Amino acid sequence: QWCTTTAALLDPGDGAAALQSLYASNTAAKLLGEKAVAVLVFPSIVKAGFMFGGQIGDGVLMKGGKPAGYYNSVAASYGLQLGLQVFGYALFFMNEKSLEYLNASDGWEVGVGPSIVVVDAGVGKSLTSTTITQDVYAFIFDQKGLMGGIGVQGSKITKLSN
């Protein structure tokens, strides 16, 4: 029941606004956005931990500039960690095959399935329209708070009921 009600809480405009903000601050993201078949954006992921950690947030799949579905991202971790952080991330699906995998899986575990590249400053500088060769690219943005080791690996993304 929790998943079906959270879909109503995420305003698709939040995802669109977060994506536009990312495009304005990152030329590599803008380039990928122009080439991607869809972008799954999570405007606000909350991560907290003290030895055991977890992160959770809701997102919207944007296809052709319009919302095409709502998703939830959840991850858990164990290890030396302490803190609280809020951040956003966007997954750029570069081909129909990778998007079909997201929709066909009963909860997509990032790191299993289509190849994914987390874009950092070094990767972003080398991206051009001819070097886009992976299925999915991920950007982490708008980090606030203090916590080490954020990422999307190990996250499980599940489609919510609309």
Secondary structure, 3 states (H helix, E strand, C coil): CHHHHHHHHCCHHHHHHHHHHHHHHCHHHHHHHHHCCEEEEEEEEEEEEEEEEEEEEEEEEEECCEEEEEEEEEEEEEEEEEEEEEEEEEEEECCHHHHHHHHHCCCEECCCCCCEEECCHHHHHHCCCCCCCCCEEEEEEEEEEECCCCCCCCCEEEECCC
